[in-house]
Amino acid sequence: MNVLQVEGVHKFFGDNHVLRGVDLTLNQHDVVALIGASGSGKSTLMRVVNLIERVDDGRIMLGGDDITDPRIKADTVRARIGVVFQHFNLFPHMKVVDNVTLAARKVHGMEPDAARAKAATLLQRFGLGEKLDEFPDRLSGGQQQRVAIARAILTDPELLLLDEITSALDPQLVGEVLDLVRELKAEGSTMLMATHEMSFARSVADRVVFMHHGVILEEGPPEQVFGDPVHAETRDFLARVTHR
C-alpha cells in the first residue's frame, strides 16, 4: 500500500526553484533516506510533505488522500504524520511527559491518564523511564532527541519524517539515536529521513534517494547508490562526504 506518493512537485521561493518536479513513492514499512548537499531540496521536500510549505505545482498523496487539495485542513494531515526535527523542539517549560503527550491529548483527544501511561511505557523502553517528570534542560542532547522521537510515535503515525535528527548532537550521542531508529525500522515504521550519516543510510534504508539542485537524480537500493552510482554528481557527492 502506498503511504506517500509525491507526484511532479514544484516549489518556488521567489525566483528560487527549489523543487523541480519531484516524484517519490513510499510503501508501507519502507525506509527511504534522502541524501544530498545542503540546498539540494531535502528539507523543503520534508516541509511540503508536512504542509509547513504549500507546493506550487504537483500533488502529494498520503494514504490515498490528496493532501495538496487547498480544501484540506493542514492540522488534520499533520496529526497523521510524526516529525522529528534537527533541534528537538521540546517546550522547555513543560516536563518530559507533558512534551511527549501534548499532541496525543490536544489533537487526538487521548485521555490524560492513558496518554501518560503510554508515554511512560515508551520512555522506559527508550531508557528514559526515570526522566518522566524532568524538564528538557536536565537532559543530554541525545536524551532530548529520544524524547522527541517518543513524542512523534506516541500516536502511531502513518508516516515518520526524520529531518537531520543527528546534526545537532555531539558525535558520541549520535549512535544512541540511530540505534533507536533501527528499532523503529525493525518494528515496521514507514520513514522518510534526510541524513548526512552515510553509513547509517547504507545500513538502514531500503532505498536511498540522491537529491541534486531540486531533482531526484538517483534512486535505488543502498548497495547500488553507494557501491555503483550511475551519475557523476552522485559519485562526486559521495567522494566528498565519505572521505573527510
C-alpha positions in Angstrom: 0.0 0.0 0.0 1.3 3.5 -0.9 1.7 5.5 2.3 3.2 8.5 0.5 3.1 9.5 -3.2 4.8 12.7 -4.4 3.9 13.5 -8.0 5.6 16.2 -10.0 6.1 18.5 -7.1 7.5 22.0 -7.7 8.3 24.6 -5.0 9.5 28.2 -5.6 10.8 30.7 -3.0 10.6 33.9 -5.1 12.8 33.2 -8.1 14.5 30.2 -6.4 13.1 27.0 -7.9 13.8 24.7 -5.0 11.9 21.5 -6.0 11.8 20.8 -9.7 9.3 18.1 -10.5 10.0 15.6 -7.6 8.4 12.1 -7.9 8.7 9.8 -4.9 6.7 6.8 -3.5 6.9 5.2 -0.1 5.1 2.0 0.5 4.1 0.7 3.9 7.2 -0.2 6.0 9.6 1.5 3.6 12.6 3.4 5.0 13.9 5.9 2.5 17.0 8.0 3.1 17.3 11.4 1.4 20.9 12.4 0.8 22.4 15.4 -1.0 24.3 18.6 -0.4 22.8 21.4 1.7 20.4 23.3 -0.5 19.6 20.3 -2.7 15.9 20.3 -1.6 15.8 17.6 1.1 14.4 19.7 3.9 12.0 21.5 1.6 10.6 18.2 0.4 10.0 17.3 4.1 8.3 20.6 4.7 5.9 20.2 1.8 5.0 16.7 2.8 4.1 18.0 6.3 2.3 21.0 4.8 4.6 23.5 6.5 5.0 24.8 3.0 2.4 24.5 0.2 3.5 23.2 -3.2 3.3 25.4 -6.3 2.6 22.5 -8.6 2.1 18.8 -8.4 0.4 16.6 -5.9 1.1 14.7 -2.7 -1.0 11.8 -1.6 -1.0 10.4 2.0 -2.6 7.1 2.4 -4.6 7.7 -0.8 -5.7 11.2 0.2 -4.7 14.3 -1.8 -3.2 16.5 0.9 -2.3 19.2 -1.6 -6.0 19.9 -2.1 -6.4 23.5 -0.9 -9.6 22.5 1.0 -7.7 20.0 3.2 -7.1 21.0 6.8 -3.3 21.0 7.4 -3.7 20.1 11.1 -5.7 17.1 10.2 -2.9 15.9 7.9 -0.2 16.7 10.4 -2.0 14.6 13.0 -1.3 11.6 10.7 2.5 12.3 10.4 5.2 12.1 13.1 8.0 14.5 12.7 11.4 14.7 14.4 13.5 17.8 13.7 17.1 18.6 14.0 16.8 20.8 17.0 14.4 18.7 19.2 11.7 21.5 19.5 10.8 20.5 23.1 8.9 23.0 25.2 11.4 24.0 27.9 8.7 24.9 30.5 7.0 21.5 30.2 8.1 18.3 31.8 9.2 15.4 29.5 5.9 13.5 29.9 3.9 16.7 29.0 6.0 17.2 25.9 5.5 13.6 24.8 1.8 13.6 25.4 0.8 17.1 24.3 -0.3 16.2 20.7 -2.0 12.9 21.9 -4.1 14.9 24.4 -4.8 18.1 22.5 -5.0 16.8 18.9 -6.0 13.1 19.2 -8.2 13.5 22.3 -6.5 10.8 24.3 -7.4 10.7 28.0 -4.5 12.2 30.1 -4.1 9.1 32.2 -3.9 6.9 29.2 -1.5 9.2 27.4 0.8 9.3 30.4 0.7 5.5 30.8 1.6 5.1 27.1 4.3 7.7 27.4 5.8 6.1 30.5 6.0 2.7 28.7 7.6 4.2 25.6 10.1 6.3 27.6 11.0 3.2 29.7 11.8 1.4 26.5 13.9 4.3 25.3 15.9 4.2 28.5 14.3 7.3 29.9 11.9 5.9 32.4 13.4 7.9 35.2 13.1 11.2 33.3 9.3 11.4 33.0 9.0 14.4 35.3 12.2 16.1 34.4 12.4 19.3 32.4 14.2 19.1 29.0 17.2 21.2 30.1 18.1 18.5 32.6 18.6 16.0 29.7 21.5 15.5 27.3 21.1 16.2 23.6 20.7 12.5 22.9 18.1 12.1 25.6 16.2 15.1 24.3 16.2 13.7 20.8 14.9 10.4 22.1 12.1 12.3 23.9 11.3 14.0 20.5 11.1 10.6 18.8 8.8 9.3 21.6 6.6 12.3 21.0 6.5 11.6 17.3 5.5 8.0 17.5 3.2 8.1 20.6 0.1 8.3 18.3 1.2 5.6 15.9 1.5 7.9 12.8 1.2 6.6 9.3 4.5 8.2 8.3 7.6 9.4 10.2 9.6 12.3 8.9 13.2 12.5 10.3 14.9 15.7 9.3 18.7 15.5 10.0 17.9 14.3 13.5 21.6 13.8 14.5 23.0 17.1 13.1 22.7 18.9 16.4 24.2 16.1 18.5 27.7 15.6 19.8 29.3 12.7 17.9 29.2 10.4 21.0 25.4 10.8 21.2 24.7 10.1 17.6 24.8 6.3 18.0 22.2 6.1 20.6 19.6 8.0 18.5 20.4 6.0 15.3 20.1 2.7 17.3 16.5 3.8 18.2 15.7 4.5 14.5 16.9 0.9 13.7 14.5 -0.4 16.3 11.6 1.6 14.7 12.5 0.1 11.3 12.5 -3.4 12.8 9.0 -2.7 14.1 7.8 -1.8 10.6 7.6 2.0 10.7 7.4 3.9 7.4 10.1 6.5 7.4 11.4 9.3 5.2 14.7 10.6 6.6 17.1 13.3 5.4 20.5 12.4 6.7 24.2 13.2 6.4 25.1 9.9 8.1 26.0 7.9 5.0 26.9 4.7 6.8 23.6 4.8 8.6 21.7 5.4 5.4 23.6 2.5 3.8 22.8 0.1 6.6 19.2 1.0 7.5 17.5 2.4 4.4 15.6 0.2 1.9 16.1 2.9 -0.7 18.5 5.8 -1.0 17.4 9.0 -2.9 20.1 11.4 -4.0 18.8 14.9 -4.5 20.7 17.5 -6.6 19.5 21.0 -7.3 15.9 20.2 -6.6 15.6 17.0 -8.5 15.9 13.3 -7.6 18.9 12.5 -9.7 19.4 8.9 -8.5 17.3 6.4 -6.5 17.9 2.8 -5.7 18.9 0.2 -3.1 21.8 1.4 -0.9 24.2 -1.1 -2.4 23.7 0.4 -5.8 23.6 4.1 -4.9 26.7 3.8 -2.7 28.5 1.0 -4.5 27.9 1.7 -8.1 26.2 5.1 -8.6 25.1 5.9 -12.2 25.6 9.7 -12.2 28.9 11.6 -11.9 27.2 14.1 -9.5 26.3 11.2 -7.1 29.9 9.9 -7.3 31.3 13.4 -6.6 29.0 13.9 -3.6 29.8 10.6 -2.1 33.5 11.1 -2.6 33.3 14.4 -0.7 31.2 13.1 2.3 32.8 9.7 2.7 36.5 10.8 2.5 36.6 13.6 5.1 
